């Protein structure tokens, strides 16, 4: 257990009290006398002899007039209570003033061949645009502005995901309307400064991965009919290969339910195909619902879409304990020199980092790169010089560096100020890493680790805010034992 004291924590509490007005500013139509009470209408389900009572099943029908009326009444009552808090209006104005001092909010940094992409929300804007700079010290330029799409569509749109091509010619990205997360997949031509015309629907979990500079793998949900139950929407998904400029309806299916690939699939299994960077192989990651375990297969990249594709199992069963790598990381599949790196929790709940040789034809035996320790492993990313391993230390993210050129020598990465590592971005073709970090006394920012270095300093990606610094504040980290002795 870890205890900390921070003034920013008070700001978070204050925002929770006043923040609703940022999202909901309407005045109640009437002053409510009391909080509305929802009627109780029990519905009982019997699960193998265990009876579960749901008192509010009817609320699942959001089109029901009674449910809509209750939701409006609840919103009016909430507005009435919050507006009556003494000093709230002044506190809200001050918080809004402080938030506007930040020039921009940066997120989802990806590095491709020396180009630094990021989602950036300038002050006063509602959604993030996609920007890129050439080199870490370059100037950010806007590529994709969802606000323009919002105007043409008449509804809010936002970028759900993106993936630049390895030659920095294209960016495949998902655009979701109205906060739905039901993305349409588009391709942006960087040199031309416009979309190529592709618009692929059912791309909520697309996870695009470029095979080369002209084609990419992506996952697409099944096509459903109006009379199908909603649950089938996320069943029988498939991975496809798309060549820029081709008709997406002619894209060949690579993996998935009903595809003859030699890999067994159940309706709930969802495949994603990645072109492993720095290798000549394609890697299939198969998940089942929200379970953390994964099945993993590999095939030579050139044969991935052919009739003779033979996907070799690396982890053929969910019981093999492979949980992949992207719990908190951003970027490409962690691979280097025909070697794939994964997190395994088969023998320890804290996890260990293992490697798989992608070459060969028989069963691949995992090799331990970083053994399980006292701290749980959260995520990994691979660069040309090292593996960067995120571990959790009592609620605070730490970073370990495993040197790939020095027989796996492991060291801790030192940050330039007390902070928690929240994410890691790497370029598999280059050394070093960019870290997304959060602090108790500073806004979230990005730090940079040079190749072969063990200390991180400001990356210059997140514009500084005027009140940033707080050098007169002291941060202390204190650990105490919990009830179970940990």
VEXDREN-2710 file (C-alpha; in Angstrom, 1 decimal):
% VEXDREN-2710
k/r/px/py/pz
1/UNK/0.0/0.0/0.0
2/UNK/1.2/3.5/-0.8
3/UNK/0.2/6.8/0.7
4/UNK/0.8/10.2/-0.9
5/UNK/-0.2/13.8/-0.2
6/UNK/-0.7/16.2/-3.1
7/UNK/-2.5/19.4/-3.8
8/UNK/-3.4/18.2/-7.2
9/UNK/-5.5/15.6/-5.5
10/UNK/-7.6/18.4/-4.1
11/UNK/-8.0/19.8/-7.6
12/UNK/-9.3/16.4/-8.8
13/UNK/-11.9/16.3/-6.0
14/UNK/-12.9/19.9/-6.9
15/UNK/-13.3/19.0/-10.5
16/UNK/-15.5/16.0/-9.6
17/UNK/-17.8/18.4/-7.8
18/UNK/-18.0/21.1/-10.4
19/UNK/-17.0/19.3/-13.6
20/UNK/-20.5/18.2/-14.5
21/UNK/-21.3/21.7/-15.8
22/UNK/-18.6/21.3/-18.4
23/UNK/-20.5/18.4/-20.0
24/UNK/-24.0/19.4/-19.0
25/UNK/-24.9/23.1/-18.9
26/UNK/-28.7/23.1/-19.4
27/UNK/-30.9/24.7/-16.8
28/UNK/-33.4/22.3/-15.2
29/UNK/-36.9/22.8/-16.8
30/UNK/-38.4/22.7/-13.3
31/UNK/-37.0/22.9/-9.8
32/UNK/-37.2/19.3/-8.5
33/UNK/-38.7/18.9/-5.1
34/UNK/-36.8/15.7/-4.4
35/UNK/-34.6/13.1/-6.0
36/UNK/-36.6/10.9/-8.4
37/UNK/-36.9/7.3/-7.4
38/UNK/-36.9/4.5/-10.1
39/UNK/-39.6/1.9/-9.8
40/UNK/-38.4/-1.6/-8.7
41/UNK/-39.5/-4.3/-11.1
42/UNK/-37.8/-7.6/-10.2
43/UNK/-36.7/-10.0/-13.0
44/UNK/-35.2/-13.3/-11.8
45/UNK/-32.6/-15.3/-13.8
46/UNK/-31.7/-18.8/-12.9
47/UNK/-28.0/-19.7/-13.5
48/UNK/-27.6/-23.4/-12.9
49/UNK/-29.7/-23.3/-9.7
50/UNK/-28.5/-19.8/-8.5
51/UNK/-31.2/-17.2/-8.7
52/UNK/-30.1/-13.6/-9.5
53/UNK/-32.6/-10.8/-9.2
54/UNK/-32.3/-7.7/-11.3
55/UNK/-34.6/-4.9/-10.1
56/UNK/-34.0/-2.6/-13.0
57/UNK/-33.8/-4.7/-16.1
58/UNK/-36.3/-2.5/-17.8
59/UNK/-33.8/0.3/-17.9
60/UNK/-31.8/-1.5/-20.5
61/UNK/-34.4/-0.2/-23.0
62/UNK/-33.1/3.3/-23.5
63/UNK/-35.9/4.0/-26.0
64/UNK/-38.6/3.5/-23.4
65/UNK/-40.4/6.8/-22.7
66/UNK/-40.5/6.1/-19.0
67/UNK/-36.8/5.4/-18.8
68/UNK/-36.0/8.6/-20.7
69/UNK/-38.2/10.6/-18.4
70/UNK/-36.5/9.2/-15.3
71/UNK/-33.0/10.0/-16.8
72/UNK/-34.0/13.6/-17.5
73/UNK/-35.5/14.0/-14.0
74/UNK/-32.3/12.6/-12.5
75/UNK/-30.2/15.0/-14.5
76/UNK/-32.3/17.9/-13.5
77/UNK/-32.0/17.0/-9.8
78/UNK/-28.2/16.6/-10.1
79/UNK/-28.0/20.0/-11.8
80/UNK/-30.1/21.5/-9.0
81/UNK/-27.9/20.1/-6.2
82/UNK/-24.6/21.0/-7.8
83/UNK/-25.7/24.6/-8.7
84/UNK/-26.7/25.1/-5.0
85/UNK/-23.2/24.4/-3.6
86/UNK/-21.8/27.6/-2.1
87/UNK/-18.7/28.9/-3.9
88/UNK/-19.1/26.3/-6.7
89/UNK/-19.4/28.8/-9.6
90/UNK/-16.2/30.7/-8.5
91/UNK/-14.3/27.4/-8.1
92/UNK/-15.4/26.2/-11.5
93/UNK/-14.2/29.4/-13.1
94/UNK/-10.8/29.1/-11.5
95/UNK/-10.4/25.5/-12.6
96/UNK/-11.4/26.4/-16.1
97/UNK/-8.9/29.2/-16.1
98/UNK/-6.1/26.9/-15.0
99/UNK/-7.0/24.2/-17.6
100/UNK/-6.9/26.8/-20.3
101/UNK/-3.3/27.7/-19.4
102/UNK/-2.1/24.4/-20.9
103/UNK/-1.3/25.1/-24.6
104/UNK/-2.2/21.6/-25.7
105/UNK/-2.7/18.1/-24.4
106/UNK/-0.6/15.4/-26.1
107/UNK/-1.3/11.6/-26.2
108/UNK/-0.7/8.4/-28.1
109/UNK/2.9/9.1/-29.3
110/UNK/4.1/6.7/-32.0
111/UNK/7.6/6.8/-33.6
112/UNK/8.2/5.6/-37.1
113/UNK/11.6/5.9/-38.8
114/UNK/12.5/9.2/-37.0
115/UNK/9.0/10.7/-37.3
116/UNK/7.1/11.4/-34.1
117/UNK/3.3/11.2/-34.4
118/UNK/0.9/12.3/-31.7
119/UNK/-2.7/13.1/-30.9
120/UNK/-2.8/16.7/-29.8
121/UNK/-5.7/18.8/-28.4
122/UNK/-4.8/22.5/-28.5
123/UNK/-6.3/24.7/-25.8
124/UNK/-10.0/25.5/-26.6
125/UNK/-10.4/22.6/-29.0
126/UNK/-12.8/19.7/-28.1
127/UNK/-11.1/16.8/-29.9
128/UNK/-7.5/15.8/-30.7
129/UNK/-6.0/16.1/-34.2
130/UNK/-3.2/13.9/-35.5
131/UNK/0.2/15.7/-35.7
132/UNK/3.7/14.7/-36.8
133/UNK/7.2/16.2/-36.4
134/UNK/10.3/15.1/-38.3
135/UNK/12.8/14.3/-35.5
136/UNK/12.3/14.8/-31.8
137/UNK/13.2/18.5/-32.1
138/UNK/11.1/19.2/-35.2
139/UNK/8.0/21.3/-35.5
140/UNK/4.6/19.7/-35.2
141/UNK/2.3/20.0/-38.2
142/UNK/-1.3/19.0/-38.4
143/UNK/-2.2/16.0/-40.6
144/UNK/-5.8/15.1/-39.7
145/UNK/-8.4/17.4/-38.2
146/UNK/-11.5/15.6/-37.0
147/UNK/-13.2/18.9/-36.4
148/UNK/-13.5/19.3/-40.2
149/UNK/-15.3/15.9/-40.4
150/UNK/-17.5/16.9/-37.5
151/UNK/-18.7/20.0/-39.4
152/UNK/-19.4/18.0/-42.6
153/UNK/-21.2/15.3/-40.7
154/UNK/-23.1/17.5/-38.3
155/UNK/-21.9/15.5/-35.3
156/UNK/-18.8/15.2/-33.2
157/UNK/-16.0/12.9/-34.5
158/UNK/-12.8/11.7/-33.0
159/UNK/-9.7/9.7/-33.9
160/UNK/-10.0/6.2/-32.2
161/UNK/-6.7/4.8/-33.4
162/UNK/-4.0/5.4/-36.1
163/UNK/-1.0/3.6/-37.6
164/UNK/1.6/5.2/-39.9
165/UNK/3.1/3.2/-42.7
166/UNK/6.8/2.2/-42.3
167/UNK/7.8/4.6/-45.1
168/UNK/5.8/7.5/-43.6
169/UNK/3.7/7.8/-46.7
170/UNK/0.3/6.9/-45.4
171/UNK/-1.6/6.8/-42.1
172/UNK/-4.4/4.4/-41.5
173/UNK/-6.8/5.7/-38.9
174/UNK/-10.2/5.2/-37.3
175/UNK/-12.8/7.9/-37.1
176/UNK/-15.7/7.5/-34.7
177/UNK/-18.8/9.7/-34.7
178/UNK/-20.7/10.9/-31.7
179/UNK/-18.5/9.1/-29.2
180/UNK/-19.6/5.8/-30.4
181/UNK/-16.2/4.1/-30.8
182/UNK/-17.7/2.4/-33.9
183/UNK/-14.9/3.5/-36.1
184/UNK/-14.8/3.9/-39.8
185/UNK/-11.3/3.1/-41.1
186/UNK/-9.7/5.6/-43.5
187/UNK/-6.3/6.1/-45.2
188/UNK/-4.5/9.4/-45.2
189/UNK/-1.9/10.3/-47.9
190/UNK/0.7/12.5/-46.1
191/UNK/2.3/14.0/-49.2
192/UNK/-1.1/14.8/-50.8
193/UNK/-2.5/16.0/-47.5
194/UNK/-5.9/14.2/-48.0
195/UNK/-7.6/10.9/-47.6
196/UNK/-7.3/8.3/-50.3
197/UNK/-11.0/7.5/-50.4
198/UNK/-11.1/4.3/-48.3
199/UNK/-13.9/4.0/-45.8
200/UNK/-14.2/0.6/-44.1
201/UNK/-16.9/0.1/-41.6
202/UNK/-17.1/-2.3/-38.7
203/UNK/-13.6/-1.3/-37.7
204/UNK/-14.0/-0.8/-33.9
205/UNK/-11.2/-3.2/-33.1
206/UNK/-9.2/-2.9/-36.3
207/UNK/-5.7/-2.9/-34.8
208/UNK/-4.2/-2.1/-38.2
209/UNK/-0.6/-3.3/-38.9
210/UNK/1.3/-2.4/-42.1
211/UNK/2.6/-5.3/-44.1
212/UNK/4.6/-2.9/-46.3
213/UNK/4.3/0.7/-47.6
214/UNK/1.1/-0.1/-49.6
215/UNK/-0.9/-2.7/-47.7
216/UNK/-1.9/-3.5/-44.1
217/UNK/-3.7/-6.1/-42.0
218/UNK/-6.8/-5.1/-40.1
219/UNK/-9.6/-6.8/-38.1
220/UNK/-13.2/-6.3/-39.1
221/UNK/-16.4/-7.2/-37.1
222/UNK/-19.0/-9.4/-38.8
223/UNK/-21.8/-7.9/-40.8
224/UNK/-25.1/-8.2/-38.9
225/UNK/-28.8/-8.1/-39.9
226/UNK/-31.4/-6.1/-38.1
227/UNK/-33.1/-9.2/-36.6
228/UNK/-29.8/-10.5/-35.0
229/UNK/-29.3/-10.1/-31.2
230/UNK/-26.7/-7.4/-30.3
231/UNK/-24.4/-10.0/-28.7
232/UNK/-23.4/-11.5/-32.1
233/UNK/-21.9/-8.2/-33.2
234/UNK/-18.6/-9.1/-31.6
235/UNK/-18.6/-12.7/-32.7
236/UNK/-17.0/-14.3/-35.8
237/UNK/-14.7/-11.3/-36.5
238/UNK/-11.9/-11.8/-39.2
239/UNK/-8.6/-10.3/-40.1
240/UNK/-8.1/-9.0/-43.7
241/UNK/-5.4/-7.6/-45.9
242/UNK/-6.1/-4.3/-47.6
243/UNK/-4.0/-2.7/-50.4
244/UNK/-4.3/1.1/-50.6
245/UNK/-6.6/2.0/-53.5
246/UNK/-8.4/-1.3/-53.8
247/UNK/-12.0/-2.0/-53.1
248/UNK/-12.3/-3.1/-49.5
249/UNK/-15.1/-5.5/-50.2
250/UNK/-12.6/-7.5/-52.2
251/UNK/-10.0/-7.7/-49.4
252/UNK/-9.0/-11.3/-48.7
253/UNK/-9.7/-12.8/-45.3
254/UNK/-6.5/-13.9/-43.6
255/UNK/-7.7/-15.3/-40.3
256/UNK/-10.9/-15.8/-38.3
257/UNK/-14.0/-17.9/-37.9
258/UNK/-14.8/-19.8/-41.0
259/UNK/-11.4/-19.1/-42.7
260/UNK/-9.5/-22.2/-43.6
261/UNK/-6.1/-21.3/-42.0
262/UNK/-5.4/-24.4/-40.0
263/UNK/-6.1/-22.5/-36.7
264/UNK/-9.1/-23.5/-34.7
265/UNK/-11.6/-20.7/-34.1
266/UNK/-14.7/-20.4/-31.9
267/UNK/-17.2/-17.6/-32.6
268/UNK/-15.9/-15.6/-29.6
269/UNK/-12.3/-15.7/-30.7
270/UNK/-11.0/-12.5/-32.2
271/UNK/-7.8/-12.5/-34.4
272/UNK/-5.3/-9.7/-35.0
273/UNK/-2.5/-10.1/-37.5
274/UNK/0.7/-8.0/-37.1
275/UNK/3.7/-7.7/-39.4
276/UNK/6.5/-8.1/-36.8
277/UNK/8.9/-5.2/-37.3
278/UNK/12.5/-6.0/-38.0
279/UNK/11.6/-9.5/-39.1
280/UNK/10.1/-11.2/-42.2
281/UNK/7.2/-12.8/-40.2
282/UNK/3.6/-12.2/-39.6
283/UNK/2.3/-12.9/-36.0
284/UNK/-1.3/-13.7/-35.2
285/UNK/-2.6/-12.7/-31.7
286/UNK/-6.0/-14.3/-30.9
287/UNK/-8.0/-13.2/-27.9
288/UNK/-11.2/-14.5/-26.3
289/UNK/-13.5/-11.7/-25.1
290/UNK/-11.9/-9.7/-22.4
291/UNK/-9.7/-12.4/-21.1
292/UNK/-6.0/-11.4/-20.8
293/UNK/-4.7/-14.7/-22.1
294/UNK/-3.7/-15.0/-25.8
295/UNK/-3.0/-17.6/-28.4
296/UNK/-0.1/-16.8/-30.7
297/UNK/0.9/-18.1/-34.2
298/UNK/3.5/-17.2/-36.7
299/UNK/4.0/-17.5/-40.4
300/UNK/6.5/-16.1/-43.0
301/UNK/5.1/-12.7/-44.0
302/UNK/5.3/-13.5/-47.7
303/UNK/3.0/-16.6/-47.2
304/UNK/0.5/-15.0/-44.7
305/UNK/-2.2/-14.5/-47.3
306/UNK/-1.4/-17.4/-49.7
307/UNK/-3.2/-20.7/-50.0
308/UNK/-0.2/-22.5/-48.5
309/UNK/0.0/-20.5/-45.3
310/UNK/1.0/-22.7/-42.5
311/UNK/0.6/-20.9/-39.2
312/UNK/3.0/-22.3/-36.6
313/UNK/1.8/-22.3/-33.0
314/UNK/3.8/-20.4/-30.4
315/UNK/1.1/-20.5/-27.8
316/UNK/-1.7/-22.7/-29.1
317/UNK/-3.8/-22.7/-25.9
318/UNK/-5.0/-19.9/-23.7
319/UNK/-3.7/-22.0/-20.8
320/UNK/-0.1/-21.4/-22.0
321/UNK/-0.2/-18.2/-20.0
322/UNK/0.8/-15.7/-22.7
323/UNK/-0.8/-12.3/-22.1
324/UNK/0.8/-10.5/-25.0
325/UNK/2.3/-7.1/-24.4
326/UNK/0.0/-4.2/-24.9
327/UNK/-1.5/-3.8/-21.5
328/UNK/-0.3/-0.2/-21.3
329/UNK/2.1/0.3/-24.1
330/UNK/1.8/2.2/-27.4
331/UNK/3.4/1.1/-30.6
332/UNK/4.4/-1.9/-32.6
333/UNK/4.6/-5.6/-31.8
334/UNK/7.8/-6.1/-29.6
335/UNK/10.1/-8.0/-32.0
336/UNK/13.7/-7.7/-33.0
337/UNK/16.1/-9.8/-35.2
338/UNK/13.5/-12.6/-35.8
339/UNK/12.7/-12.8/-32.1
340/UNK/9.3/-12.1/-30.6
341/UNK/9.0/-10.9/-27.0
342/UNK/5.9/-11.6/-24.8
343/UNK/4.8/-11.5/-21.2
344/UNK/4.0/-14.9/-19.7
345/UNK/2.1/-15.5/-16.5
346/UNK/2.0/-19.3/-16.7
347/UNK/4.4/-19.8/-13.8
348/UNK/4.0/-16.6/-11.8
349/UNK/1.2/-14.1/-11.4
350/UNK/3.7/-11.3/-11.5
351/UNK/4.8/-12.4/-15.0
352/UNK/8.1/-12.9/-16.8
353/UNK/9.4/-11.7/-20.1
354/UNK/10.0/-14.5/-22.6
355/UNK/11.2/-14.7/-26.2
356/UNK/10.3/-16.9/-29.1
357/UNK/12.5/-17.6/-32.1
358/UNK/10.3/-17.0/-35.1
359/UNK/12.5/-19.2/-37.4
360/UNK/12.2/-22.9/-37.6
361/UNK/9.3/-25.3/-38.2
362/UNK/8.8/-27.2/-35.0
363/UNK/7.5/-26.3/-31.6
364/UNK/9.0/-23.1/-30.2
365/UNK/10.2/-23.2/-26.6
366/UNK/10.0/-19.9/-24.8
367/UNK/13.3/-18.5/-23.4
368/UNK/13.2/-16.4/-20.2
369/UNK/14.6/-12.9/-20.8
370/UNK/13.5/-11.3/-17.5
371/UNK/12.5/-13.7/-14.7
372/UNK/9.5/-13.0/-12.5
373/UNK/10.3/-10.8/-9.5
374/UNK/8.6/-9.0/-6.6
375/UNK/7.0/-6.4/-8.9
376/UNK/4.3/-7.3/-11.4
377/UNK/5.2/-6.7/-15.1
378/UNK/2.6/-4.5/-16.8
379/UNK/3.9/-4.1/-20.4
380/UNK/6.9/-4.3/-22.7
381/UNK/8.1/-2.6/-25.8
382/UNK/11.1/-3.3/-28.0
383/UNK/13.7/-0.9/-29.5
384/UNK/16.8/-1.7/-31.5
385/UNK/19.0/-1.5/-28.4
386/UNK/16.8/-2.8/-25.6
387/UNK/13.6/-4.1/-24.2
388/UNK/11.7/-1.5/-22.0
389/UNK/9.7/-3.2/-19.3
390/UNK/7.0/-1.5/-17.2
391/UNK/6.6/-2.8/-13.7
392/UNK/4.2/-1.7/-11.0
393/UNK/5.7/-0.7/-7.6
394/UNK/2.9/-0.1/-5.1
395/UNK/0.7/1.7/-7.6
396/UNK/3.6/3.6/-9.2
397/UNK/4.9/2.7/-12.7
398/UNK/8.7/2.0/-12.9
399/UNK/10.7/1.2/-16.0
400/UNK/13.4/-1.5/-16.4
401/UNK/15.7/-1.6/-19.4
402/UNK/16.9/-5.0/-20.7
403/UNK/20.0/-4.5/-22.9
404/UNK/19.8/-6.6/-26.0
405/UNK/23.4/-6.1/-26.8
406/UNK/24.9/-7.0/-23.4
407/UNK/23.6/-10.4/-22.6
408/UNK/20.3/-9.1/-21.2
409/UNK/21.8/-6.8/-18.6
410/UNK/18.9/-5.2/-16.7
411/UNK/19.0/-1.7/-15.2
412/UNK/16.4/0.7/-13.9
413/UNK/15.6/3.9/-15.9
414/UNK/16.0/7.0/-13.8
415/UNK/13.5/9.8/-14.3
416/UNK/14.4/13.5/-14.1
417/UNK/11.7/14.1/-11.4
418/UNK/9.5/11.9/-9.2
419/UNK/6.8/10.4/-11.5
420/UNK/5.0/7.3/-12.6
421/UNK/5.6/5.7/-16.0
422/UNK/2.2/5.3/-17.7
423/UNK/3.2/4.3/-21.2
424/UNK/6.2/3.6/-23.5
425/UNK/6.7/4.3/-27.2
426/UNK/9.6/2.9/-29.2
427/UNK/10.8/2.8/-32.8
428/UNK/11.9/-0.8/-33.5
429/UNK/14.4/0.4/-36.1
430/UNK/16.2/2.8/-33.6
431/UNK/17.3/2.9/-30.0
432/UNK/15.8/4.7/-27.1
433/UNK/12.3/5.3/-26.0
434/UNK/9.7/8.0/-25.2
435/UNK/7.9/7.7/-21.8
436/UNK/4.5/9.1/-20.9
437/UNK/4.7/10.0/-17.2
438/UNK/2.4/11.4/-14.6
439/UNK/3.4/13.3/-11.5
440/UNK/1.7/14.7/-8.3
441/UNK/3.1/18.2/-8.9
442/UNK/3.3/18.5/-12.7
443/UNK/1.0/18.0/-15.6
444/UNK/1.4/14.8/-17.5
445/UNK/4.3/15.0/-19.9
446/UNK/6.8/13.0/-22.0
447/UNK/10.4/12.0/-21.3
448/UNK/13.0/10.7/-23.7
449/UNK/15.6/8.0/-23.1
450/UNK/18.5/8.1/-25.5
451/UNK/19.9/5.0/-27.1
452/UNK/22.1/3.0/-24.6
453/UNK/21.2/5.5/-21.8
454/UNK/19.6/4.8/-18.4
455/UNK/18.2/8.3/-17.6
456/UNK/15.2/10.0/-19.0
457/UNK/14.8/13.8/-19.6
458/UNK/12.2/16.1/-21.1
459/UNK/11.3/15.0/-24.7
460/UNK/9.8/18.4/-25.7
461/UNK/6.6/16.8/-27.0
462/UNK/4.2/18.2/-24.4
463/UNK/4.1/22.1/-24.4
464/UNK/4.9/23.5/-20.9
465/UNK/2.1/25.2/-18.9
466/UNK/2.8/28.5/-17.2
467/UNK/2.2/27.2/-13.7
468/UNK/4.3/24.1/-14.3
469/UNK/7.3/23.4/-12.0
470/UNK/6.1/23.5/-8.4
471/UNK/9.7/23.3/-7.2
472/UNK/8.6/24.5/-3.8
473/UNK/6.5/21.3/-3.3
474/UNK/7.9/18.2/-1.8
475/UNK/6.8/14.7/-2.8
476/UNK/7.4/11.8/-0.4
477/UNK/6.6/8.1/-1.2
478/UNK/5.7/6.0/1.8
479/UNK/5.0/2.3/1.9
480/UNK/3.2/0.5/4.7
481/UNK/2.2/-3.2/5.0
482/UNK/-1.3/-4.1/4.1
483/UNK/-3.5/-6.5/6.1
484/UNK/-2.0/-9.5/4.2
485/UNK/1.6/-8.5/4.9
486/UNK/2.5/-7.3/1.4
END
